[in-house]
């Protein structure tokens, strides 16, 4: 018969004695004094309850210490089975028996036992290592191990490894960059530039490392470029370089400033002689006078909390918050100009007019753009020609000459799209830009453009 507890239950872990069981026992018939019930005869009670002393602080602390309860009940009772004298006495005032837990043994150091298996192994001077795994004891309120680990019972017990000579490990003082970048393939994956170019870049900025950092300069530069190239989260970079996430953030912000200052000369506006001498054959056939090809592209931003910032950076084309910037390349594919970041709502004309691009043009230059660059009046003031695809302008259709010219423009304008694709190989620009790096987005654009120029994969001149 199931018995319902009346609320008074022994507080010892695992003990099931309660007031209901005691009352049921008292109402039963006594075998020694029949027909009396046990509550009427003089037989000793099965057990009794003793309440936690609340008037004595020292006794209360000792009770709770012995019971070892993380969350003791509001009204704490302990049955007589847990006292040495079946009741609190002066000699044994606290519960000490059958308290439902065992004290876990102290963790011992792992022992390494070397033994010789047989005479043949002895001649080979091979060692056998036996690792003894300490046993652990858990109680009902301890979180158990993962069941998936418990399934593999064949791995329990001693682990014996044969034929492993014990030799002192050599001291390795390689930096993380030296371990990670083992060749051009690894360096292109994590930085986007060849290994020799990366080492040259590190040597140029060697003297600008912060004195407070203990990391090698090579590791700090690699960490920063890895953030731009792969857009790893800070926690991932902190784990790779064995530092804190806050230190990763400080390192990235410092080196973005340093690299932006030392790579700005890697985005030069080429002179006309250099442009003509490196011009590919596809330009020489139809557009031999082209100085540069321009286009605008966008990168998605993490949504800002400020409503004004959201409004300024919202792009209806991408239906998200973006930054927009202008890219100008030479016919050879080299980036000659990259503007600052503007809000996604800005037009191509506004960016061209306010980015400083027009100041780089010289009289007689020829600029090739898309239909969105309605800047003919701006460039003609500087005696610069503009080539863009033709518009229908409310006409029924384009003429044959206009269609042919439009196809020729599209055939060469594809190179600026390829340059932007190389630029967005750096995932900081192709993925969502974190809000913490938005203040440095102008410098990030400059660094990424300089790195793709350093890589040197330009259009063939043949």
DRENDO-1510 file (C-alpha; in Angstrom, 1 decimal, always signed):
<recs>
REC; n; res; u; v; w
REC; 1; UNK; +0.0; +0.0; +0.0 .
REC; 2; UNK; +1.4; +3.4; -1.0 .
REC; 3; UNK; +1.8; +5.8; +1.9 .
REC; 4; UNK; +1.5; +9.6; +1.4 .
REC; 5; UNK; +3.9; +11.7; +3.4 .
REC; 6; UNK; +2.4; +14.2; +5.8 .
REC; 7; UNK; +5.3; +16.7; +5.4 .
REC; 8; UNK; +7.7; +15.5; +8.1 .
REC; 9; UNK; +10.4; +13.5; +6.4 .
REC; 10; UNK; +14.0; +12.8; +7.3 .
REC; 11; UNK; +16.3; +15.3; +5.7 .
REC; 12; UNK; +19.2; +12.8; +5.3 .
REC; 13; UNK; +19.9; +12.1; +1.6 .
REC; 14; UNK; +18.4; +8.8; +0.6 .
REC; 15; UNK; +16.4; +8.2; +3.8 .
REC; 16; UNK; +12.7; +7.5; +3.2 .
REC; 17; UNK; +11.4; +7.5; +6.8 .
REC; 18; UNK; +8.6; +10.0; +7.4 .
REC; 19; UNK; +5.8; +10.8; +9.8 .
REC; 20; UNK; +3.2; +8.8; +7.8 .
REC; 21; UNK; +5.2; +5.6; +8.0 .
REC; 22; UNK; +5.6; +6.1; +11.8 .
REC; 23; UNK; +1.9; +6.7; +12.3 .
REC; 24; UNK; +1.0; +3.6; +10.3 .
REC; 25; UNK; +3.4; +1.5; +12.4 .
REC; 26; UNK; +1.9; +2.9; +15.7 .
REC; 27; UNK; -1.6; +2.0; +14.6 .
REC; 28; UNK; -0.6; -1.6; +13.9 .
REC; 29; UNK; -1.0; -4.4; +16.5 .
REC; 30; UNK; +1.8; -5.2; +18.9 .
REC; 31; UNK; +2.9; -8.8; +18.7 .
REC; 32; UNK; +4.2; -8.8; +22.3 .
REC; 33; UNK; +1.2; -7.2; +24.0 .
REC; 34; UNK; -1.8; -8.4; +22.0 .
REC; 35; UNK; -4.4; -7.1; +21.4 .
REC; 36; UNK; -3.0; -3.7; +22.2 .
REC; 37; UNK; -1.7; -1.4; +19.5 .
REC; 38; UNK; +1.9; -0.2; +19.5 .
REC; 39; UNK; +0.8; +3.3; +20.4 .
REC; 40; UNK; -0.8; +2.0; +23.6 .
REC; 41; UNK; +1.9; -0.4; +24.8 .
REC; 42; UNK; +5.3; +0.4; +26.4 .
REC; 43; UNK; +7.4; -0.9; +23.5 .
REC; 44; UNK; +10.0; +1.5; +22.2 .
REC; 45; UNK; +9.1; +3.4; +19.1 .
REC; 46; UNK; +10.5; +2.3; +15.7 .
REC; 47; UNK; +12.1; +5.7; +15.3 .
REC; 48; UNK; +11.6; +9.3; +16.3 .
REC; 49; UNK; +12.3; +12.6; +14.7 .
REC; 50; UNK; +14.6; +15.4; +16.0 .
REC; 51; UNK; +14.5; +18.9; +14.7 .
REC; 52; UNK; +17.4; +21.1; +13.7 .
REC; 53; UNK; +18.4; +23.3; +16.6 .
REC; 54; UNK; +17.7; +26.9; +15.7 .
REC; 55; UNK; +18.6; +28.5; +19.0 .
REC; 56; UNK; +22.3; +27.3; +18.9 .
REC; 57; UNK; +24.2; +28.7; +15.9 .
REC; 58; UNK; +27.2; +26.4; +16.4 .
REC; 59; UNK; +25.1; +23.3; +16.7 .
REC; 60; UNK; +23.0; +24.3; +13.6 .
REC; 61; UNK; +26.2; +24.7; +11.6 .
REC; 62; UNK; +27.5; +21.3; +12.6 .
REC; 63; UNK; +24.2; +19.7; +11.7 .
REC; 64; UNK; +24.1; +21.2; +8.3 .
REC; 65; UNK; +27.8; +20.4; +7.8 .
REC; 66; UNK; +27.2; +16.7; +8.5 .
REC; 67; UNK; +24.1; +16.6; +6.4 .
REC; 68; UNK; +26.0; +18.1; +3.5 .
REC; 69; UNK; +22.8; +19.6; +1.8 .
REC; 70; UNK; +23.1; +22.3; -0.8 .
REC; 71; UNK; +19.5; +23.3; -0.2 .
REC; 72; UNK; +18.3; +22.3; +3.2 .
REC; 73; UNK; +14.5; +22.2; +3.8 .
REC; 74; UNK; +12.7; +25.0; +5.7 .
REC; 75; UNK; +11.9; +22.6; +8.6 .
REC; 76; UNK; +14.7; +20.2; +8.9 .
REC; 77; UNK; +14.1; +16.9; +10.8 .
REC; 78; UNK; +16.4; +13.9; +11.2 .
REC; 79; UNK; +15.3; +10.5; +12.3 .
REC; 80; UNK; +16.9; +8.6; +15.2 .
REC; 81; UNK; +18.7; +6.1; +13.0 .
REC; 82; UNK; +21.3; +8.6; +12.2 .
REC; 83; UNK; +22.4; +9.3; +15.8 .
REC; 84; UNK; +24.8; +7.1; +17.7 .
REC; 85; UNK; +22.6; +7.1; +20.8 .
REC; 86; UNK; +19.3; +7.2; +18.9 .
REC; 87; UNK; +18.9; +10.7; +20.1 .
REC; 88; UNK; +21.1; +13.8; +20.4 .
REC; 89; UNK; +23.2; +13.6; +23.6 .
REC; 90; UNK; +26.0; +15.6; +25.0 .
REC; 91; UNK; +28.6; +13.1; +23.8 .
REC; 92; UNK; +27.1; +12.7; +20.3 .
REC; 93; UNK; +24.9; +15.7; +19.7 .
REC; 94; UNK; +25.0; +15.6; +15.8 .
REC; 95; UNK; +23.8; +13.1; +13.2 .
REC; 96; UNK; +26.8; +11.0; +12.0 .
REC; 97; UNK; +25.4; +7.6; +10.8 .
REC; 98; UNK; +24.2; +6.6; +7.4 .
REC; 99; UNK; +24.2; +10.1; +6.0 .
REC; 100; UNK; +23.8; +8.9; +2.4 .
REC; 101; UNK; +27.1; +10.1; +0.9 .
REC; 102; UNK; +30.7; +9.2; +0.9 .
REC; 103; UNK; +33.6; +11.6; +0.9 .
REC; 104; UNK; +35.3; +11.4; -2.5 .
REC; 105; UNK; +38.9; +10.3; -2.3 .
REC; 106; UNK; +41.7; +12.9; -3.0 .
REC; 107; UNK; +43.0; +13.0; -6.5 .
REC; 108; UNK; +46.4; +11.3; -6.8 .
REC; 109; UNK; +49.1; +12.0; -9.3 .
REC; 110; UNK; +49.1; +9.7; -12.2 .
REC; 111; UNK; +51.8; +7.2; -11.9 .
REC; 112; UNK; +54.0; +6.0; -14.7 .
REC; 113; UNK; +55.2; +2.5; -14.3 .
REC; 114; UNK; +58.0; +1.2; -16.5 .
REC; 115; UNK; +58.3; -2.5; -16.8 .
REC; 116; UNK; +60.0; -5.0; -19.1 .
REC; 117; UNK; +57.5; -7.3; -20.9 .
REC; 118; UNK; +59.9; -10.1; -21.9 .
REC; 119; UNK; +63.5; -10.7; -22.7 .
REC; 120; UNK; +63.1; -9.8; -26.4 .
REC; 121; UNK; +61.6; -6.4; -25.5 .
REC; 122; UNK; +64.4; -5.9; -23.0 .
REC; 123; UNK; +67.0; -6.3; -25.6 .
REC; 124; UNK; +65.2; -3.7; -27.8 .
REC; 125; UNK; +65.1; -1.4; -24.8 .
REC; 126; UNK; +61.4; -0.6; -25.2 .
REC; 127; UNK; +59.4; +0.8; -22.4 .
REC; 128; UNK; +55.8; +0.0; -21.4 .
REC; 129; UNK; +53.8; +2.8; -19.8 .
REC; 130; UNK; +50.8; +2.0; -17.8 .
REC; 131; UNK; +48.5; +4.9; -17.0 .
REC; 132; UNK; +46.2; +4.2; -14.0 .
REC; 133; UNK; +42.9; +6.1; -14.1 .
REC; 134; UNK; +41.7; +7.1; -10.7 .
REC; 135; UNK; +38.2; +6.0; -9.7 .
REC; 136; UNK; +35.7; +8.7; -8.9 .
REC; 137; UNK; +32.6; +8.5; -6.6 .
REC; 138; UNK; +29.4; +10.3; -7.3 .
REC; 139; UNK; +26.3; +10.8; -5.3 .
REC; 140; UNK; +22.7; +11.4; -6.3 .
REC; 141; UNK; +23.1; +15.1; -6.7 .
REC; 142; UNK; +26.3; +15.0; -8.7 .
REC; 143; UNK; +26.1; +15.5; -12.5 .
REC; 144; UNK; +27.1; +12.3; -14.2 .
REC; 145; UNK; +29.4; +12.0; -17.2 .
REC; 146; UNK; +28.2; +12.1; -20.8 .
REC; 147; UNK; +26.5; +8.8; -21.7 .
REC; 148; UNK; +28.2; +8.8; -25.1 .
REC; 149; UNK; +31.5; +8.5; -23.3 .
REC; 150; UNK; +30.2; +5.8; -21.0 .
REC; 151; UNK; +29.2; +3.7; -24.1 .
REC; 152; UNK; +32.8; +3.1; -25.0 .
REC; 153; UNK; +33.7; +0.7; -22.2 .
REC; 154; UNK; +36.6; -0.8; -24.0 .
REC; 155; UNK; +38.6; +2.3; -23.3 .
REC; 156; UNK; +38.2; +2.0; -19.5 .
REC; 157; UNK; +40.9; +0.8; -17.1 .
REC; 158; UNK; +44.6; +0.9; -17.7 .
REC; 159; UNK; +45.9; +2.1; -21.1 .
REC; 160; UNK; +49.1; +0.3; -22.1 .
REC; 161; UNK; +51.3; +1.7; -24.9 .
REC; 162; UNK; +54.0; -0.5; -26.1 .
REC; 163; UNK; +57.3; +0.3; -27.9 .
REC; 164; UNK; +57.4; +4.0; -26.9 .
REC; 165; UNK; +60.8; +5.0; -25.8 .
REC; 166; UNK; +60.8; +7.8; -23.2 .
REC; 167; UNK; +62.8; +10.7; -24.6 .
REC; 168; UNK; +62.8; +14.3; -23.5 .
REC; 169; UNK; +60.8; +16.5; -25.8 .
REC; 170; UNK; +62.8; +19.2; -27.7 .
REC; 171; UNK; +62.1; +22.8; -26.9 .
REC; 172; UNK; +60.1; +24.4; -29.7 .
REC; 173; UNK; +60.1; +28.2; -30.0 .
REC; 174; UNK; +58.2; +28.7; -33.2 .
REC; 175; UNK; +55.6; +31.4; -33.5 .
REC; 176; UNK; +52.0; +30.7; -34.4 .
REC; 177; UNK; +52.6; +32.3; -37.8 .
REC; 178; UNK; +55.5; +30.0; -38.6 .
REC; 179; UNK; +53.4; +27.0; -37.7 .
REC; 180; UNK; +50.4; +28.2; -39.6 .
REC; 181; UNK; +52.0; +29.5; -42.7 .
REC; 182; UNK; +54.0; +26.6; -44.1 .
REC; 183; UNK; +53.9; +27.8; -47.7 .
REC; 184; UNK; +52.2; +30.0; -50.3 .
REC; 185; UNK; +49.0; +27.9; -50.2 .
REC; 186; UNK; +48.5; +28.4; -46.5 .
REC; 187; UNK; +49.5; +32.1; -46.7 .
REC; 188; UNK; +47.0; +32.7; -49.6 .
REC; 189; UNK; +44.3; +31.0; -47.6 .
REC; 190; UNK; +44.7; +33.1; -44.4 .
REC; 191; UNK; +46.1; +36.4; -45.8 .
REC; 192; UNK; +45.4; +36.5; -49.5 .
REC; 193; UNK; +49.1; +37.2; -50.4 .
REC; 194; UNK; +52.1; +35.0; -51.0 .
REC; 195; UNK; +54.4; +34.1; -48.1 .
REC; 196; UNK; +57.4; +36.1; -49.3 .
REC; 197; UNK; +55.1; +39.2; -49.6 .
REC; 198; UNK; +53.7; +38.6; -46.2 .
REC; 199; UNK; +57.2; +38.4; -44.6 .
REC; 200; UNK; +58.3; +41.5; -46.4 .
REC; 201; UNK; +55.2; +43.4; -45.1 .
REC; 202; UNK; +56.0; +42.2; -41.6 .
REC; 203; UNK; +59.6; +43.4; -41.8 .
REC; 204; UNK; +58.4; +46.9; -43.0 .
REC; 205; UNK; +56.1; +47.4; -39.9 .
REC; 206; UNK; +58.4; +45.6; -37.4 .
REC; 207; UNK; +59.1; +48.8; -35.5 .
REC; 208; UNK; +55.5; +49.8; -34.9 .
REC; 209; UNK; +54.5; +47.0; -32.6 .
REC; 210; UNK; +53.0; +48.0; -29.2 .
REC; 211; UNK; +55.4; +47.6; -26.4 .
REC; 212; UNK; +52.8; +46.3; -24.0 .
REC; 213; UNK; +52.1; +43.1; -26.2 .
REC; 214; UNK; +54.2; +40.0; -25.7 .
REC; 215; UNK; +53.1; +38.4; -29.0 .
REC; 216; UNK; +55.6; +38.3; -31.9 .
REC; 217; UNK; +55.0; +41.0; -34.5 .
REC; 218; UNK; +54.5; +38.3; -37.1 .
REC; 219; UNK; +51.6; +36.8; -35.1 .
REC; 220; UNK; +50.0; +40.2; -34.6 .
REC; 221; UNK; +50.0; +41.1; -38.3 .
REC; 222; UNK; +48.8; +37.6; -39.2 .
REC; 223; UNK; +45.9; +37.9; -36.7 .
REC; 224; UNK; +44.8; +41.2; -38.2 .
REC; 225; UNK; +45.0; +40.1; -41.8 .
REC; 226; UNK; +43.2; +36.8; -40.9 .
REC; 227; UNK; +40.3; +38.9; -39.5 .
REC; 228; UNK; +40.1; +40.7; -42.8 .
REC; 229; UNK; +40.6; +37.7; -45.0 .
REC; 230; UNK; +38.4; +35.1; -43.3 .
REC; 231; UNK; +36.4; +37.4; -40.9 .
REC; 232; UNK; +36.8; +34.9; -38.0 .
REC; 233; UNK; +35.0; +35.9; -34.8 .
REC; 234; UNK; +37.1; +37.2; -32.0 .
REC; 235; UNK; +36.6; +34.1; -29.8 .
REC; 236; UNK; +38.0; +31.9; -32.6 .
REC; 237; UNK; +41.1; +34.1; -33.1 .
REC; 238; UNK; +41.6; +34.2; -29.3 .
REC; 239; UNK; +41.6; +30.4; -29.3 .
REC; 240; UNK; +44.0; +30.2; -32.2 .
REC; 241; UNK; +46.5; +32.6; -30.8 .
REC; 242; UNK; +46.0; +31.7; -27.2 .
REC; 243; UNK; +45.1; +35.1; -25.9 .
REC; 244; UNK; +42.0; +36.8; -24.6 .
REC; 245; UNK; +39.2; +38.1; -26.9 .
REC; 246; UNK; +39.8; +41.7; -25.6 .
REC; 247; UNK; +43.5; +41.5; -26.5 .
REC; 248; UNK; +42.5; +40.3; -30.0 .
REC; 249; UNK; +40.2; +43.3; -30.4 .
REC; 250; UNK; +43.0; +45.7; -29.2 .
REC; 251; UNK; +45.5; +44.1; -31.5 .
REC; 252; UNK; +43.3; +44.3; -34.6 .
REC; 253; UNK; +42.4; +48.0; -34.0 .
REC; 254; UNK; +46.1; +48.9; -33.5 .
REC; 255; UNK; +47.4; +47.1; -36.6 .
REC; 256; UNK; +44.6; +48.4; -38.9 .
REC; 257; UNK; +45.9; +51.9; -38.2 .
REC; 258; UNK; +49.5; +50.9; -38.8 .
REC; 259; UNK; +48.8; +48.9; -42.0 .
REC; 260; UNK; +46.6; +51.7; -43.4 .
REC; 261; UNK; +49.4; +54.2; -42.9 .
REC; 262; UNK; +52.0; +52.0; -44.5 .
REC; 263; UNK; +50.0; +50.7; -47.4 .
REC; 264; UNK; +48.5; +53.8; -48.8 .
REC; 265; UNK; +51.4; +54.2; -51.3 .
REC; 266; UNK; +50.5; +50.7; -52.7 .
REC; 267; UNK; +47.4; +52.3; -54.4 .
REC; 268; UNK; +49.0; +54.8; -56.8 .
REC; 269; UNK; +47.5; +56.7; -59.7 .
REC; 270; UNK; +49.5; +55.4; -62.6 .
REC; 271; UNK; +51.0; +57.8; -65.1 .
REC; 272; UNK; +49.7; +57.6; -68.7 .
REC; 273; UNK; +52.9; +56.0; -70.1 .
REC; 274; UNK; +52.6; +53.1; -67.6 .
REC; 275; UNK; +48.9; +52.7; -68.3 .
REC; 276; UNK; +49.5; +52.5; -72.1 .
REC; 277; UNK; +52.5; +50.1; -71.7 .
REC; 278; UNK; +50.6; +47.7; -69.5 .
REC; 279; UNK; +47.3; +47.9; -71.4 .
REC; 280; UNK; +45.8; +44.5; -72.5 .
REC; 281; UNK; +45.1; +43.7; -76.1 .
REC; 282; UNK; +41.3; +43.7; -75.5 .
REC; 283; UNK; +41.5; +47.5; -74.7 .
REC; 284; UNK; +43.9; +48.3; -77.6 .
REC; 285; UNK; +41.5; +47.2; -80.2 .
REC; 286; UNK; +38.6; +49.5; -79.3 .
REC; 287; UNK; +39.5; +51.7; -76.3 .
REC; 288; UNK; +43.2; +52.5; -76.5 .
REC; 289; UNK; +42.7; +55.9; -74.6 .
REC; 290; UNK; +41.0; +54.5; -71.5 .
REC; 291; UNK; +42.6; +55.7; -68.3 .
REC; 292; UNK; +40.5; +53.9; -65.7 .
REC; 293; UNK; +37.3; +52.0; -65.3 .
REC; 294; UNK; +35.0; +52.9; -62.3 .
REC; 295; UNK; +32.2; +51.2; -60.5 .
REC; 296; UNK; +30.5; +51.3; -57.1 .
REC; 297; UNK; +29.9; +48.3; -54.8 .
REC; 298; UNK; +28.5; +47.8; -51.4 .
REC; 299; UNK; +29.2; +45.8; -48.2 .
REC; 300; UNK; +26.5; +44.8; -45.7 .
REC; 301; UNK; +26.8; +46.3; -42.2 .
REC; 302; UNK; +25.6; +45.0; -38.8 .
REC; 303; UNK; +22.4; +46.9; -38.0 .
REC; 304; UNK; +23.1; +49.9; -35.7 .
REC; 305; UNK; +21.0; +50.8; -32.7 .
REC; 306; UNK; +20.9; +54.5; -33.7 .
REC; 307; UNK; +17.9; +55.2; -36.0 .
REC; 308; UNK; +19.7; +58.0; -37.9 .
REC; 309; UNK; +22.6; +55.7; -38.7 .
REC; 310; UNK; +20.2; +53.0; -39.9 .
REC; 311; UNK; +18.4; +55.5; -42.2 .
REC; 312; UNK; +21.7; +56.8; -43.7 .
REC; 313; UNK; +23.1; +53.4; -44.4 .
REC; 314; UNK; +19.9; +51.6; -45.6 .
REC; 315; UNK; +20.1; +50.4; -49.2 .
REC; 316; UNK; +16.8; +49.6; -51.0 .
REC; 317; UNK; +18.7; +47.5; -53.6 .
REC; 318; UNK; +20.1; +45.1; -50.9 .
REC; 319; UNK; +17.2; +45.7; -48.5 .
REC; 320; UNK; +19.7; +46.0; -45.6 .
REC; 321; UNK; +22.2; +48.5; -44.1 .
REC; 322; UNK; +25.3; +48.9; -46.2 .
REC; 323; UNK; +28.3; +51.0; -47.0 .
REC; 324; UNK; +29.0; +52.1; -50.6 .
REC; 325; UNK; +32.3; +52.9; -52.1 .
REC; 326; UNK; +33.9; +53.7; -55.5 .
REC; 327; UNK; +36.6; +51.6; -57.1 .
REC; 328; UNK; +38.7; +52.7; -60.0 .
REC; 329; UNK; +41.1; +50.3; -61.8 .
REC; 330; UNK; +43.6; +50.7; -64.5 .
REC; 331; UNK; +43.1; +48.6; -67.7 .
REC; 332; UNK; +45.7; +46.2; -66.4 .
REC; 333; UNK; +43.5; +45.4; -63.4 .
REC; 334; UNK; +45.5; +47.3; -60.7 .
REC; 335; UNK; +43.4; +49.3; -58.2 .
REC; 336; UNK; +44.3; +53.0; -58.6 .
REC; 337; UNK; +41.7; +54.5; -56.4 .
REC; 338; UNK; +39.2; +53.4; -53.7 .
REC; 339; UNK; +37.0; +55.9; -52.0 .
REC; 340; UNK; +35.9; +56.3; -48.4 .
REC; 341; UNK; +32.8; +54.5; -47.3 .
REC; 342; UNK; +29.4; +56.3; -47.9 .
REC; 343; UNK; +26.0; +55.4; -46.7 .
REC; 344; UNK; +24.1; +52.8; -48.8 .
REC; 345; UNK; +21.5; +55.4; -49.8 .
REC; 346; UNK; +24.0; +57.6; -51.7 .
REC; 347; UNK; +24.0; +57.7; -55.5 .
REC; 348; UNK; +26.9; +57.0; -57.8 .
REC; 349; UNK; +27.0; +60.6; -58.8 .
REC; 350; UNK; +27.2; +61.8; -55.2 .
REC; 351; UNK; +30.0; +59.5; -54.3 .
REC; 352; UNK; +32.0; +60.4; -57.4 .
REC; 353; UNK; +31.6; +64.1; -56.7 .
REC; 354; UNK; +32.5; +63.9; -53.0 .
REC; 355; UNK; +35.1; +61.1; -52.9 .
REC; 356; UNK; +38.0; +63.0; -54.4 .
REC; 357; UNK; +38.1; +60.9; -57.5 .
REC; 358; UNK; +37.6; +63.8; -59.9 .
REC; 359; UNK; +40.8; +65.5; -58.5 .
REC; 360; UNK; +42.9; +62.6; -59.7 .
REC; 361; UNK; +41.8; +63.0; -63.4 .
REC; 362; UNK; +43.9; +64.9; -65.9 .
REC; 363; UNK; +42.8; +66.7; -69.1 .
REC; 364; UNK; +42.6; +64.3; -71.9 .
REC; 365; UNK; +41.8; +61.2; -69.8 .
REC; 366; UNK; +39.1; +58.8; -70.7 .
REC; 367; UNK; +36.9; +57.3; -68.0 .
REC; 368; UNK; +34.7; +54.2; -68.5 .
REC; 369; UNK; +31.7; +53.7; -66.2 .
REC; 370; UNK; +28.2; +52.2; -65.9 .
REC; 371; UNK; +24.9; +53.8; -66.7 .
REC; 372; UNK; +24.5; +54.9; -63.1 .
REC; 373; UNK; +27.4; +57.4; -63.5 .
REC; 374; UNK; +25.5; +60.4; -64.7 .
REC; 375; UNK; +28.6; +62.6; -64.3 .
REC; 376; UNK; +29.3; +63.8; -67.8 .
REC; 377; UNK; +28.9; +67.4; -66.8 .
REC; 378; UNK; +31.3; +66.9; -63.9 .
REC; 379; UNK; +34.1; +65.4; -66.0 .
REC; 380; UNK; +33.7; +67.7; -69.0 .
REC; 381; UNK; +34.5; +70.6; -66.7 .
REC; 382; UNK; +38.0; +69.0; -66.3 .
REC; 383; UNK; +38.2; +68.2; -70.1 .
REC; 384; UNK; +37.8; +64.5; -69.4 .
REC; 385; UNK; +35.8; +62.2; -71.6 .
REC; 386; UNK; +33.3; +59.7; -70.3 .
REC; 387; UNK; +32.3; +56.4; -71.9 .
REC; 388; UNK; +29.1; +54.7; -70.7 .
REC; 389; UNK; +26.5; +52.4; -72.3 .
REC; 390; UNK; +23.9; +54.1; -74.4 .
REC; 391; UNK; +20.4; +54.9; -73.1 .
REC; 392; UNK; +17.2; +54.4; -75.0 .
REC; 393; UNK; +16.0; +57.8; -73.8 .
REC; 394; UNK; +12.3; +57.1; -74.5 .
REC; 395; UNK; +13.1; +55.7; -77.9 .
REC; 396; UNK; +11.8; +52.5; -79.2 .
REC; 397; UNK; +15.2; +50.8; -79.4 .
REC; 398; UNK; +18.9; +51.4; -79.8 .
REC; 399; UNK; +20.6; +51.6; -83.2 .
REC; 400; UNK; +22.9; +48.9; -84.4 .
REC; 401; UNK; +25.9; +51.1; -83.8 .
REC; 402; UNK; +24.8; +51.8; -80.2 .
REC; 403; UNK; +24.2; +48.0; -79.5 .
REC; 404; UNK; +27.7; +47.2; -80.9 .
REC; 405; UNK; +29.3; +49.9; -78.8 .
REC; 406; UNK; +27.4; +48.8; -75.7 .
REC; 407; UNK; +28.7; +45.2; -76.2 .
REC; 408; UNK; +32.3; +46.4; -76.5 .
REC; 409; UNK; +32.0; +48.4; -73.3 .
REC; 410; UNK; +30.5; +45.5; -71.5 .
REC; 411; UNK; +33.3; +43.3; -72.8 .
REC; 412; UNK; +36.0; +45.4; -71.1 .
REC; 413; UNK; +34.0; +46.6; -68.1 .
REC; 414; UNK; +34.0; +43.0; -66.8 .
REC; 415; UNK; +37.5; +43.6; -65.6 .
REC; 416; UNK; +36.3; +46.1; -62.9 .
REC; 417; UNK; +33.8; +43.5; -61.8 .
REC; 418; UNK; +36.7; +41.0; -61.5 .
REC; 419; UNK; +38.7; +43.5; -59.5 .
REC; 420; UNK; +35.8; +44.0; -57.1 .
REC; 421; UNK; +35.5; +40.2; -56.8 .
REC; 422; UNK; +39.2; +40.0; -55.8 .
REC; 423; UNK; +38.6; +42.8; -53.3 .
REC; 424; UNK; +35.7; +40.8; -51.8 .
REC; 425; UNK; +37.8; +37.7; -51.4 .
REC; 426; UNK; +38.5; +39.5; -48.1 .
REC; 427; UNK; +35.4; +38.3; -46.3 .
REC; 428; UNK; +35.2; +41.3; -44.0 .
REC; 429; UNK; +33.8; +43.1; -47.1 .
REC; 430; UNK; +31.7; +40.2; -48.6 .
REC; 431; UNK; +30.1; +39.2; -45.3 .
REC; 432; UNK; +28.5; +41.4; -42.6 .
REC; 433; UNK; +30.9; +44.0; -41.2 .
REC; 434; UNK; +30.8; +43.9; -37.4 .
REC; 435; UNK; +29.6; +47.1; -35.8 .
REC; 436; UNK; +32.8; +47.4; -33.8 .
REC; 437; UNK; +34.9; +47.8; -37.0 .
REC; 438; UNK; +32.6; +50.3; -38.7 .
REC; 439; UNK; +34.6; +53.3; -37.5 .
REC; 440; UNK; +37.7; +51.8; -39.3 .
REC; 441; UNK; +35.9; +50.7; -42.5 .
REC; 442; UNK; +37.8; +53.4; -44.6 .
REC; 443; UNK; +41.1; +52.0; -43.5 .
REC; 444; UNK; +39.9; +48.4; -44.0 .
REC; 445; UNK; +39.0; +49.3; -47.6 .
REC; 446; UNK; +42.4; +50.8; -48.2 .
REC; 447; UNK; +44.3; +47.8; -46.7 .
REC; 448; UNK; +42.3; +45.3; -48.7 .
REC; 449; UNK; +42.8; +47.2; -52.0 .
REC; 450; UNK; +46.6; +47.4; -51.2 .
REC; 451; UNK; +46.8; +43.6; -50.5 .
REC; 452; UNK; +45.2; +42.7; -53.8 .
REC; 453; UNK; +47.7; +44.9; -55.6 .
REC; 454; UNK; +50.5; +43.1; -53.7 .
REC; 455; UNK; +49.2; +39.8; -54.8 .
REC; 456; UNK; +49.8; +40.9; -58.4 .
REC; 457; UNK; +47.2; +38.8; -60.3 .
REC; 458; UNK; +46.5; +41.4; -63.0 .
REC; 459; UNK; +45.1; +41.1; -66.5 .
REC; 460; UNK; +47.5; +39.7; -69.0 .
REC; 461; UNK; +48.8; +42.3; -71.5 .
REC; 462; UNK; +48.9; +39.8; -74.3 .
</recs>
